[in-house]
């Protein structure tokens, strides 16, 4: 398996897991908080927002820029 195929499979796996979590949050609101509420809770402080932006920039720089 080539590196390119491995990266594509990884991105597809992340997409499938993300979609699965979104579906579960819509079906079982009593069990799992919706994704938007979870992100809002995780980024409620200034430090957490800065960390989220830095992580997103790192992901974009290393995986999405080509």
Gaussian input, Z-matrix of N, CA and C with variables (Angstrom, degrees):
# hf/3-21g

backbone

0 1
 N
 C     1     B1
 C     2     B2     1     A1
 N     3     B3     2     A2     1     D1
 C     4     B4     3     A3     2     D2
 C     5     B5     4     A4     3     D3
 N     6     B6     5     A5     4     D4
 C     7     B7     6     A6     5     D5
 C     8     B8     7     A7     6     D6
 N     9     B9     8     A8     7     D7
 C    10    B10     9     A9     8     D8
 C    11    B11    10    A10     9     D9
 N    12    B12    11    A11    10    D10
 C    13    B13    12    A12    11    D11
 C    14    B14    13    A13    12    D12
 N    15    B15    14    A14    13    D13
 C    16    B16    15    A15    14    D14
 C    17    B17    16    A16    15    D15
 N    18    B18    17    A17    16    D16
 C    19    B19    18    A18    17    D17
 C    20    B20    19    A19    18    D18
 N    21    B21    20    A20    19    D19
 C    22    B22    21    A21    20    D20
 C    23    B23    22    A22    21    D21
 N    24    B24    23    A23    22    D22
 C    25    B25    24    A24    23    D23
 C    26    B26    25    A25    24    D24
 N    27    B27    26    A26    25    D25
 C    28    B28    27    A27    26    D26
 C    29    B29    28    A28    27    D27
 N    30    B30    29    A29    28    D28
 C    31    B31    30    A30    29    D29
 C    32    B32    31    A31    30    D30
 N    33    B33    32    A32    31    D31
 C    34    B34    33    A33    32    D32
 C    35    B35    34    A34    33    D33
 N    36    B36    35    A35    34    D34
 C    37    B37    36    A36    35    D35
 C    38    B38    37    A37    36    D36
 N    39    B39    38    A38    37    D37
 C    40    B40    39    A39    38    D38
 C    41    B41    40    A40    39    D39
 N    42    B42    41    A41    40    D40
 C    43    B43    42    A42    41    D41
 C    44    B44    43    A43    42    D42
 N    45    B45    44    A44    43    D43
 C    46    B46    45    A45    44    D44
 C    47    B47    46    A46    45    D45
 N    48    B48    47    A47    46    D46
 C    49    B49    48    A48    47    D47
 C    50    B50    49    A49    48    D48
 N    51    B51    50    A50    49    D49
 C    52    B52    51    A51    50    D50
 C    53    B53    52    A52    51    D51
 N    54    B54    53    A53    52    D52
 C    55    B55    54    A54    53    D53
 C    56    B56    55    A55    54    D54
 N    57    B57    56    A56    55    D55
 C    58    B58    57    A57    56    D56
 C    59    B59    58    A58    57    D57
 N    60    B60    59    A59    58    D58
 C    61    B61    60    A60    59    D59
 C    62    B62    61    A61    60    D60
 N    63    B63    62    A62    61    D61
 C    64    B64    63    A63    62    D62
 C    65    B65    64    A64    63    D63
 N    66    B66    65    A65    64    D64
 C    67    B67    66    A66    65    D65
 C    68    B68    67    A67    66    D66
 N    69    B69    68    A68    67    D67
 C    70    B70    69    A69    68    D68
 C    71    B71    70    A70    69    D69
 N    72    B72    71    A71    70    D70
 C    73    B73    72    A72    71    D71
 C    74    B74    73    A73    72    D72
 N    75    B75    74    A74    73    D73
 C    76    B76    75    A75    74    D74
 C    77    B77    76    A76    75    D75
 N    78    B78    77    A77    76    D76
 C    79    B79    78    A78    77    D77
 C    80    B80    79    A79    78    D78
 N    81    B81    80    A80    79    D79
 C    82    B82    81    A81    80    D80
 C    83    B83    82    A82    81    D81
 N    84    B84    83    A83    82    D82
 C    85    B85    84    A84    83    D83
 C    86    B86    85    A85    84    D84
 N    87    B87    86    A86    85    D85
 C    88    B88    87    A87    86    D86
 C    89    B89    88    A88    87    D87
 N    90    B90    89    A89    88    D88
 C    91    B91    90    A90    89    D89
 C    92    B92    91    A91    90    D90
 N    93    B93    92    A92    91    D91
 C    94    B94    93    A93    92    D92
 C    95    B95    94    A94    93    D93
 N    96    B96    95    A95    94    D94
 C    97    B97    96    A96    95    D95
 C    98    B98    97    A97    96    D96
 N    99    B99    98    A98    97    D97
 C   100   B100    99    A99    98    D98
 C   101   B101   100   A100    99    D99
 N   102   B102   101   A101   100   D100
 C   103   B103   102   A102   101   D101
 C   104   B104   103   A103   102   D102
 N   105   B105   104   A104   103   D103
 C   106   B106   105   A105   104   D104
 C   107   B107   106   A106   105   D105
 N   108   B108   107   A107   106   D106
 C   109   B109   108   A108   107   D107
 C   110   B110   109   A109   108   D108
 N   111   B111   110   A110   109   D109
 C   112   B112   111   A111   110   D110
 C   113   B113   112   A112   111   D111
 N   114   B114   113   A113   112   D112
 C   115   B115   114   A114   113   D113
 C   116   B116   115   A115   114   D114
 N   117   B117   116   A116   115   D115
 C   118   B118   117   A117   116   D116
 C   119   B119   118   A118   117   D117
 N   120   B120   119   A119   118   D118
 C   121   B121   120   A120   119   D119
 C   122   B122   121   A121   120   D120
 N   123   B123   122   A122   121   D121
 C   124   B124   123   A123   122   D122
 C   125   B125   124   A124   123   D123
 N   126   B126   125   A125   124   D124
 C   127   B127   126   A126   125   D125
 C   128   B128   127   A127   126   D126
 N   129   B129   128   A128   127   D127
 C   130   B130   129   A129   128   D128
 C   131   B131   130   A130   129   D129
 N   132   B132   131   A131   130   D130
 C   133   B133   132   A132   131   D131
 C   134   B134   133   A133   132   D132
 N   135   B135   134   A134   133   D133
 C   136   B136   135   A135   134   D134
 C   137   B137   136   A136   135   D135
 N   138   B138   137   A137   136   D136
 C   139   B139   138   A138   137   D137
 C   140   B140   139   A139   138   D138
 N   141   B141   140   A140   139   D139
 C   142   B142   141   A141   140   D140
 C   143   B143   142   A142   141   D141
 N   144   B144   143   A143   142   D142
 C   145   B145   144   A144   143   D143
 C   146   B146   145   A145   144   D144
 N   147   B147   146   A146   145   D145
 C   148   B148   147   A147   146   D146
 C   149   B149   148   A148   147   D147
 N   150   B150   149   A149   148   D148
 C   151   B151   150   A150   149   D149
 C   152   B152   151   A151   150   D150
 N   153   B153   152   A152   151   D151
 C   154   B154   153   A153   152   D152
 C   155   B155   154   A154   153   D153
 N   156   B156   155   A155   154   D154
 C   157   B157   156   A156   155   D155
 C   158   B158   157   A157   156   D156
 N   159   B159   158   A158   157   D157
 C   160   B160   159   A159   158   D158
 C   161   B161   160   A160   159   D159
 N   162   B162   161   A161   160   D160
 C   163   B163   162   A162   161   D161
 C   164   B164   163   A163   162   D162
 N   165   B165   164   A164   163   D163
 C   166   B166   165   A165   164   D164
 C   167   B167   166   A166   165   D165
 N   168   B168   167   A167   166   D166
 C   169   B169   168   A168   167   D167
 C   170   B170   169   A169   168   D168
 N   171   B171   170   A170   169   D169
 C   172   B172   171   A171   170   D170
 C   173   B173   172   A172   171   D171
 N   174   B174   173   A173   172   D172
 C   175   B175   174   A174   173   D173
 C   176   B176   175   A175   174   D174
 N   177   B177   176   A176   175   D175
 C   178   B178   177   A177   176   D176
 C   179   B179   178   A178   177   D177
 N   180   B180   179   A179   178   D178
 C   181   B181   180   A180   179   D179
 C   182   B182   181   A181   180   D180
 N   183   B183   182   A182   181   D181
 C   184   B184   183   A183   182   D182
 C   185   B185   184   A184   183   D183
 N   186   B186   185   A185   184   D184
 C   187   B187   186   A186   185   D185
 C   188   B188   187   A187   186   D186
 N   189   B189   188   A188   187   D187
 C   190   B190   189   A189   188   D188
 C   191   B191   190   A190   189   D189
 N   192   B192   191   A191   190   D190
 C   193   B193   192   A192   191   D191
 C   194   B194   193   A193   192   D192
 N   195   B195   194   A194   193   D193
 C   196   B196   195   A195   194   D194
 C   197   B197   196   A196   195   D195

   B1=1.4381
   B2=1.5329
   B3=1.3191
   B4=1.4567
   B5=1.5261
   B6=1.3269
   B7=1.4667
   B8=1.5197
   B9=1.3170
   B10=1.4629
   B11=1.5208
   B12=1.3155
   B13=1.4606
   B14=1.5280
   B15=1.3311
   B16=1.4559
   B17=1.5308
   B18=1.3230
   B19=1.4601
   B20=1.5239
   B21=1.3221
   B22=1.4656
   B23=1.5274
   B24=1.3184
   B25=1.4629
   B26=1.5327
   B27=1.3226
   B28=1.4580
   B29=1.5221
   B30=1.3486
   B31=1.4561
   B32=1.5267
   B33=1.3103
   B34=1.4662
   B35=1.5297
   B36=1.3176
   B37=1.4567
   B38=1.5284
   B39=1.3292
   B40=1.4718
   B41=1.5288
   B42=1.3266
   B43=1.4578
   B44=1.5260
   B45=1.3171
   B46=1.4704
   B47=1.5253
   B48=1.3273
   B49=1.4675
   B50=1.5283
   B51=1.3355
   B52=1.4650
   B53=1.5178
   B54=1.3136
   B55=1.4621
   B56=1.5206
   B57=1.3229
   B58=1.4584
   B59=1.5158
   B60=1.3337
   B61=1.4646
   B62=1.5203
   B63=1.3191
   B64=1.4705
   B65=1.5233
   B66=1.3063
   B67=1.4673
   B68=1.5281
   B69=1.3263
   B70=1.4649
   B71=1.5182
   B72=1.3345
   B73=1.4654
   B74=1.5216
   B75=1.3196
   B76=1.4660
   B77=1.5255
   B78=1.3138
   B79=1.4600
   B80=1.5326
   B81=1.3291
   B82=1.4680
   B83=1.5291
   B84=1.3235
   B85=1.4673
   B86=1.5276
   B87=1.3335
   B88=1.4659
   B89=1.5247
   B90=1.3086
   B91=1.4642
   B92=1.5228
   B93=1.3324
   B94=1.4618
   B95=1.5242
   B96=1.3280
   B97=1.4573
   B98=1.5203
   B99=1.3298
   B100=1.4644
   B101=1.5314
   B102=1.3130
   B103=1.4571
   B104=1.5329
   B105=1.3119
   B106=1.4616
   B107=1.5174
   B108=1.3283
   B109=1.4642
   B110=1.5219
   B111=1.3157
   B112=1.4583
   B113=1.5222
   B114=1.3221
   B115=1.4618
   B116=1.5195
   B117=1.3126
   B118=1.4629
   B119=1.5265
   B120=1.3062
   B121=1.4681
   B122=1.5208
   B123=1.3295
   B124=1.4649
   B125=1.5211
   B126=1.3100
   B127=1.4658
   B128=1.5252
   B129=1.3203
   B130=1.4613
   B131=1.5264
   B132=1.3195
   B133=1.4602
   B134=1.5193
   B135=1.3221
   B136=1.4608
   B137=1.5370
   B138=1.3194
   B139=1.4623
   B140=1.5278
   B141=1.3132
   B142=1.4667
   B143=1.5263
   B144=1.3368
   B145=1.4700
   B146=1.5170
   B147=1.3338
   B148=1.4663
   B149=1.5290
   B150=1.3276
   B151=1.4662
   B152=1.5295
   B153=1.3229
   B154=1.4644
   B155=1.5263
   B156=1.3235
   B157=1.4706
   B158=1.5284
   B159=1.3264
   B160=1.4640
   B161=1.5325
   B162=1.3250
   B163=1.4714
   B164=1.5194
   B165=1.3342
   B166=1.4525
   B167=1.5276
   B168=1.3383
   B169=1.4643
   B170=1.5281
   B171=1.3241
   B172=1.4649
   B173=1.5315
   B174=1.3241
   B175=1.4697
   B176=1.5253
   B177=1.3162
   B178=1.4635
   B179=1.5058
   B180=1.2994
   B181=1.4710
   B182=1.5308
   B183=1.3289
   B184=1.4551
   B185=1.5255
   B186=1.3004
   B187=1.4665
   B188=1.5275
   B189=1.3256
   B190=1.4542
   B191=1.5334
   B192=1.3200
   B193=1.4778
   B194=1.5240
   B195=1.2764
   B196=1.4729
   B197=1.5014
   A1=107.81
   A2=115.93
   A3=120.24
   A4=110.98
   A5=115.93
   A6=120.48
   A7=111.34
   A8=116.65
   A9=120.90
   A10=111.25
   A11=116.55
   A12=121.05
   A13=110.08
   A14=117.10
   A15=121.06
   A16=111.24
   A17=117.73
   A18=121.69
   A19=110.74
   A20=117.17
   A21=120.93
   A22=110.39
   A23=117.37
   A24=120.94
   A25=109.93
   A26=117.34
   A27=121.12
   A28=112.06
   A29=116.61
   A30=120.23
   A31=111.59
   A32=117.82
   A33=120.97
   A34=109.80
   A35=117.34
   A36=120.94
   A37=111.25
   A38=117.14
   A39=120.84
   A40=110.16
   A41=117.15
   A42=121.35
   A43=111.30
   A44=117.40
   A45=121.44
   A46=110.58
   A47=117.31
   A48=120.49
   A49=110.31
   A50=117.09
   A51=121.03
   A52=110.87
   A53=117.11
   A54=120.04
   A55=111.58
   A56=117.02
   A57=120.87
   A58=112.01
   A59=116.77
   A60=120.37
   A61=110.76
   A62=117.19
   A63=120.47
   A64=110.54
   A65=117.68
   A66=120.95
   A67=110.45
   A68=117.05
   A69=120.25
   A70=110.62
   A71=117.70
   A72=119.22
   A73=112.10
   A74=117.43
   A75=119.36
   A76=111.68
   A77=116.86
   A78=120.47
   A79=111.46
   A80=117.20
   A81=122.24
   A82=111.01
   A83=117.11
   A84=121.38
   A85=112.02
   A86=117.35
   A87=119.78
   A88=112.04
   A89=117.83
   A90=122.26
   A91=112.29
   A92=117.11
   A93=122.07
   A94=108.69
   A95=116.30
   A96=120.51
   A97=109.69
   A98=118.41
   A99=120.71
   A100=111.44
   A101=115.86
   A102=121.90
   A103=111.17
   A104=117.72
   A105=120.79
   A106=112.59
   A107=116.96
   A108=120.64
   A109=111.00
   A110=117.33
   A111=120.75
   A112=110.93
   A113=116.97
   A114=120.52
   A115=110.28
   A116=117.66
   A117=120.77
   A118=110.71
   A119=117.77
   A120=121.13
   A121=111.47
   A122=116.52
   A123=120.28
   A124=112.64
   A125=117.83
   A126=120.86
   A127=111.79
   A128=116.72
   A129=119.40
   A130=112.67
   A131=118.73
   A132=120.60
   A133=110.20
   A134=116.09
   A135=121.69
   A136=110.80
   A137=117.21
   A138=121.02
   A139=110.50
   A140=116.80
   A141=120.83
   A142=110.91
   A143=117.83
   A144=120.62
   A145=110.93
   A146=117.31
   A147=120.55
   A148=110.07
   A149=116.88
   A150=120.83
   A151=110.68
   A152=117.62
   A153=120.91
   A154=110.93
   A155=117.12
   A156=120.29
   A157=110.45
   A158=117.41
   A159=120.29
   A160=112.08
   A161=116.57
   A162=119.89
   A163=110.28
   A164=117.38
   A165=120.95
   A166=111.20
   A167=117.38
   A168=121.26
   A169=110.72
   A170=116.74
   A171=120.15
   A172=110.82
   A173=116.24
   A174=120.20
   A175=110.20
   A176=116.32
   A177=120.01
   A178=111.94
   A179=117.32
   A180=121.06
   A181=111.18
   A182=116.67
   A183=119.81
   A184=114.48
   A185=118.23
   A186=119.19
   A187=114.16
   A188=117.64
   A189=119.05
   A190=113.69
   A191=117.59
   A192=120.35
   A193=109.79
   A194=115.87
   A195=121.88
   A196=108.03
   D1=129.63
   D2=-178.13
   D3=-79.66
   D4=164.60
   D5=178.96
   D6=-61.31
   D7=-39.26
   D8=-178.62
   D9=-61.75
   D10=-44.98
   D11=179.61
   D12=-65.05
   D13=-39.47
   D14=179.18
   D15=-63.07
   D16=-41.47
   D17=178.34
   D18=-65.56
   D19=-43.34
   D20=179.10
   D21=-62.90
   D22=-43.33
   D23=178.26
   D24=-62.50
   D25=-39.50
   D26=178.25
   D27=-62.32
   D28=-45.26
   D29=178.55
   D30=-65.06
   D31=-39.52
   D32=177.65
   D33=-64.57
   D34=-40.17
   D35=178.09
   D36=-62.92
   D37=-43.56
   D38=177.27
   D39=-61.73
   D40=-42.43
   D41=179.10
   D42=-62.40
   D43=-44.81
   D44=-179.19
   D45=-64.38
   D46=-43.39
   D47=179.01
   D48=-63.98
   D49=-42.41
   D50=178.85
   D51=-61.81
   D52=-46.39
   D53=178.16
   D54=-63.05
   D55=-37.38
   D56=177.44
   D57=-63.72
   D58=-41.51
   D59=177.91
   D60=-65.05
   D61=-41.21
   D62=178.73
   D63=-62.69
   D64=-42.77
   D65=178.95
   D66=-63.77
   D67=-44.01
   D68=179.78
   D69=-62.94
   D70=-38.83
   D71=-179.89
   D72=-67.59
   D73=-29.46
   D74=177.49
   D75=-78.65
   D76=-33.42
   D77=-177.60
   D78=-80.16
   D79=-43.70
   D80=-175.60
   D81=-117.93
   D82=70.81
   D83=-179.52
   D84=-63.80
   D85=-26.07
   D86=178.60
   D87=-75.43
   D88=-21.73
   D89=-176.65
   D90=-94.43
   D91=-42.82
   D92=-174.82
   D93=-131.01
   D94=135.21
   D95=177.74
   D96=-72.04
   D97=147.49
   D98=176.96
   D99=-59.91
   D100=154.44
   D101=-175.21
   D102=-59.49
   D103=-42.27
   D104=179.94
   D105=-61.46
   D106=-41.74
   D107=177.68
   D108=-66.96
   D109=-38.30
   D110=179.05
   D111=-64.30
   D112=-45.00
   D113=179.02
   D114=-65.34
   D115=-40.68
   D116=177.84
   D117=-62.21
   D118=-40.00
   D119=178.16
   D120=-66.83
   D121=-42.23
   D122=-178.19
   D123=-69.53
   D124=-26.37
   D125=-178.15
   D126=-110.21
   D127=35.06
   D128=-177.30
   D129=-79.22
   D130=-15.71
   D131=177.73
   D132=-109.16
   D133=160.25
   D134=-179.16
   D135=-63.16
   D136=-41.74
   D137=-179.06
   D138=-62.98
   D139=-41.47
   D140=179.63
   D141=-65.80
   D142=-38.82
   D143=177.66
   D144=-65.04
   D145=-42.44
   D146=178.51
   D147=-64.13
   D148=-42.05
   D149=177.87
   D150=-62.48
   D151=-40.55
   D152=179.48
   D153=-64.42
   D154=-41.41
   D155=178.09
   D156=-65.13
   D157=-42.18
   D158=179.42
   D159=-65.13
   D160=-40.59
   D161=177.29
   D162=-64.71
   D163=-43.93
   D164=178.86
   D165=-62.39
   D166=-40.23
   D167=177.86
   D168=-65.03
   D169=-40.23
   D170=179.04
   D171=-64.92
   D172=-44.34
   D173=178.32
   D174=-61.40
   D175=-45.03
   D176=179.57
   D177=-63.25
   D178=-41.69
   D179=-177.92
   D180=-67.45
   D181=-42.38
   D182=-172.86
   D183=-88.86
   D184=-26.39
   D185=-173.41
   D186=-117.39
   D187=-28.95
   D188=-172.97
   D189=-102.83
   D190=-20.58
   D191=-178.22
   D192=-84.91
   D193=125.87
   D194=176.85
   D195=-154.40

